[in-house]
Amino acid sequence: MSIEVKVPAVGESITSGLLSVWHKKDGESVASGEILFTLETDKVSTEVNATESGTLRIQVPEGEEVKIGQVVATIEASGAEAQAASKKALKPKKEEKPAVVEPPQAPAPAPAAEAPTPVAASDDARTTRKKLSPLRRKIATQLVAAQHTAAILTTFNECDMGAVMQLRKDMQDDFQKRHGIKLGFMSFFIKATVDALKAVSAVNSRLDGDDLITANYYDIGVAVGTERGLIVPVVRDCDQKSFAEIEQALADYAAKARDGKIGLDDLQGGVFTISNGGIYGSLMSTPILNPPQSGILGMHKIQERPIAVKGQVVVRPMMYLALSYDHRVVDGKEAVTFLVRVKDCIENPMRLLLGT
């Protein structure tokens, strides 16, 4: 008996995906519950498990785009009788192949000889062609749509990271002992962003047709680079979470991203996004909006630079900040006020810890 292996439904709006990897080979035995293949869509990566034990017969190779509900393989029952019947059914085909197919091929070797031309070999050696993954196509579409639909403008500032770095150093050991996780910079920036969103609600708004919708909650998306492309998991209710809870949520998302376990629910509902190009060495950038949001904060590399402090030139660990915003929703004054508020929170981090 054969059981069909179909592409499962992974979301209401998803109709197809990329069969990126077969974790089992054709003809290999599989047990119920074992991972068969990975399906990549424009939103998530899903591992599909075997529902029965038996022998896998692959019908669609990896790298092909498949539709939801499509049969991509079968699993032949693993009982002794089923295996014997399967071998018996396959054996005549193997015996007939050389008898029927080989004679017509023998006098026609020309196609094989003509195939490898010098030009084709040279081109193949110099370039590689492959289809874009559904996620990469989705990213490309969203980025272009953001540029075409929103009036994107970017304002810049810089902040002195010295106070945060010192506070983090002083608290790190105790923080780890109490919470079992490291205190990073991102939790400070998430808290600073929440503070700024409360002060400048326009940045926490978005257009919906002719309506302006302002969110009264603070679900912050954090851009994460993965092998599949950029994803933006959302940390929920950041105004109600402690630093430790935010750091734990970030660590959980990082682990899920590495394992390809990010789900649709993890990526939906954010009101604002933070992107940290500094981890890759970026000194300054103009981040692109994550529609339908009206603002995105770009963090950058911490770099020691000479600055003037009270009439004296001193060297301080500085970071450039960039806020890209939808000028249809946010005025320039509001954008600058927002970014200055983030700067003030980072340069005076005790106000974040004390909630003042």
N, C-alpha and C positions, 0 to 999 in steps of 0.2 A: 504494500500500500504506500502511496506517495502523498506527502503533505505539502501543499503549496506554501512557499515563503513569499509573503507580500510586503510591499512598502507600507508601513503603518501611517496613519494620520498623526501629525505632530502639531497641528494648530489649525484653527478655523480658516485662516487666510492662505495657508500653504498648500499648493497643489502639486509641487514637484520638488525634487532635490537631486543632489549629486551622490551617487554611490561611490564614496571616496576610497574605502578600503574593505576588502574581504579579509576577515581575521581567520578564516578557515579555507583550505584549498579544496578544489573540486575533487570529489571522490573520498574526501576525508570523513572519518566518523565524528559525529558531534553528539553531545549530551544535552538533554533538555536544560535550558537556562544558560547555556554557553553563548558568548557573543559571536554572532555570525558576521555582521557588517556594520559599517558606520555610514549613516546618512547625514549629509551636510545640506542645510537649507540656508536661505538668506538671513535667518535669525538664530538658529541653534544647530548644534551637532548632536545627533542621537545615535546611540548604540542599540542595535536590534538583536534580540536574543532568540535562540531556537526554542520553539514550543514543544518539540518532540525530539526523541533520540533517534539516530539513524545515520544514513550515509548522505552527505550533501552533494547535490548535483546543481552546479551553478549555471544559470541561463544568461545572466547579464554580467559582463566583465566590469571590474572596478574602473572608475573614471567616466562612466556613462551617466547621463541625466535620466532620471526615472520619475514616473508619475506616482502619486499616492494611489495605492491599491494594485499597482502593477506586480505581477509575479516575476521575481528575480531568481528564484531557485526552487528546488523541491528537496524534501528530505524523505528518503526511502526508509521504510520501517526496518528496524535493526534486528528483527527476528530471523532465525536461521532459515526459515522457509522463504521469507521475503528476499534475503540476500542470495539464496540459491537461485530463485526465480530471476532476480535481477541479473546475475552473472550469466544465466542461461539465455536470457533475452538479448544481452549485449554481445555474447560470443559469436553468433552468426554474422552480425554486422562487421565484426573485426575480420572474420574469415572471408566475407564476400568482398571487402574493400579492395584487396590486391587483385582479385580475379576480375572484377567488373571495371574498376576505375583505372587500374594501371595500364592496360593496353592502349587506350586512347591517349594517354600522356606520353607514352614512350616516343612516338614519332614527332612530338611537338615540344622540344626543349627551348625553342626560340624565345618565348616570353621571359623565361628565367635569365637568359643570357642578355637580353636587351634592358632589363630593369635597372641594374646599377650603372648609370651614366656618370661621367666625371663631374658634370655641373651639379647634379642632385646630391652627390656625395659631399661636394664642397659646401653647398648650402646647408645641408643637414649638420655638418660639422661646425658651422659658424653660428647657427641659430637654433633655438628650441621653441616649439609652438605647443601651447596647451590651452584648454578652455579655462575661462575664468570660473572660479567657484561661485555658487549662488551668493555666498556672503560677500565676496569681492564685488560682484555685480551690484548687489544691494548698496554697498558702501559707495560705489561710484555714482549710482543713481541719486542717492541722498545728498551727496556732496554737490552735485550739479544742481539739484533741485533747490538746495539751500541758497546757492549763489544766484539762482534765477528768480526766486520768490521773495527773499528777504532783502531789506536794505542794510547790508552788513557794514558796520563801521567798527574800528578797533581803537581803543584808547590805552595808553601805556603809563606805567608808573614803576617804581622800584621800592623794595623794602629791605631794611637791615635785618638779617636773619640772626644776628648775634644773640638777642635775648631768648629767642626760641631755642637756639642751639645750646645755650647755657642751661636753660630750664630743663630741656630734654636730658642733658648730661647729668644734672643734679638728681633728677627723678627716675632715671632709667632703671637702676638696680631695684629700687623699691617697687616701681611699677611692674616690673617683670615678676618679682616674687609674689606680689598680690594678685596679679591677673594672668600670669603665665603667657604673656605676649609682650613684644617690644612696643615702645612708644615711638611712633614715626612722625614725620612732618605732615602727612596728609590729613591726619585727624585735626591738627591745628587749622589747616586751610579749610577743611569742611566746616568747622565751628565758626571760623571767621566769615565764611560765605553765608552761613545761616544768619549771623549777626547783621551782615550787610543787606541780606534779602529782607530782613525785618525792618531795617531802616529805610530801604528804598524798594518799596513793593512793586514798582513798575518793572523791575528786572525779573520779578517773579510772576510776570503776566505773559500772556500769549494771545495772538489773534485767532479767532475762529469765525471766518467770514467777516461780517460787519460787527461782531461782538468782541469785546475785550474781556478775557477771563483771567482773573487774578487768583493764584493758588494761596490757600491759607495753611499749607503744609510744606514740609521741607524735605523732599526726597531728592537726594543729590546723586547724579550719575558721575562715575569715575571712569574715565577712558582707560582701557587696558589693551595693550598690544599683545596679540597671540600669533601663533603660527598660521592661523586661518585668516587673520586680519584684525582690525580694530573692533572691539566690543565695548559697550558702556553699561556695565551692571549698576544697579541703583541701590544705594544705601537708604533705607526707609527711615522716616521720622528722626532726622539727625538732630533736631532741636530737643528731642526727648532722650537721646542716647548719650551716655557718658563717653569719655575719650576711649576707655577700654572697650566698650561695646562697639564703637566705630572701628577701632583697630581690629577687633575680632571679625567683624563683618567683612572688612577688606581682606583679611587673611583667608577667610572662607571662600570669598570670590576668587582670589588668586589660585587657591587649590582647585576649585571647580573649573577655572579656565584652563589650567594645565592639563586636567584630566578630560577636558571636553564635556563637562557636565553642566555648563551654564544653560538654564532653561529660559523659556519665553518670559515667565513671570519675573525673572531676575533683571530683564532688560527694559521693562515697560514702566511708564508712569513717572519718570523723572521730571523735575521742574527746572533744573539747572545742571550744567556739566562742568567738571574740572578735568583738565588735561595737563599732565606733567611731562613735557618734552625734555625737562632737565635731566631726567634719568638717562637719556640718550646723548646728553651733551649740548642740547640746544640752548643758545644764549638768549634768543628772542624769536618770536613767531607771531603770526596772526591766526589764531585758531578759527575754524569754521563752525558755525552754529550747528547744533544737533536738533533739527526740526521736530516738533513745533516750538521748541524752547526759544526764548528771546535773549539768552545770555550764556556765555561760556568763558571760564577763567583759565588762562594759560599760565602755568608755573614753568620756571626755567632753571637753568643751572645756577648753583650758588658759586659765586666767584668773588675772590678778594679783590677789592678795588679801592683806590684812594678817593675819599670823599671829604667834604668840609663839614666839621662839627664844631659849632661855637667858635668859628674863626680859626680853627686848627685843621690841618690836613691829617687825616687818620686813615688807616687801612681797615676796612670792615668787610665782612662776608655779605655780599649784596645779591639780590635776586630781582631780575626784571619780571614784572607782572603785566599781563595783557588781558584786557576784557574786550571780547568781540560781542556786539549786541545788535539787535534788530532796531534800527533807527525809526521804524514805523511805530514802535511801541515805547521805546526808551529814548528820552531826550539826552543830549550831550551832557547837560548839567547832572542829570540823574546817574548817568554812566560814570562820570568822574567821581561823584560823591560816593557811589558804590565802591569803586576801586580804592579810593582814599580810606574808606572804612575798613576794607580788608587789610590794607597796609597798616593802619593804626592797631588793629587787633593782633597782627603778627609781631609788630614791634613792641607791643605791650601785652604779652600773652597771659599775664596774670588776670586780666579782665575777663578772658575766656574761661579760665578755671573758676573764677569767683562769680561769673555770670553777671558782670557789671558793664 
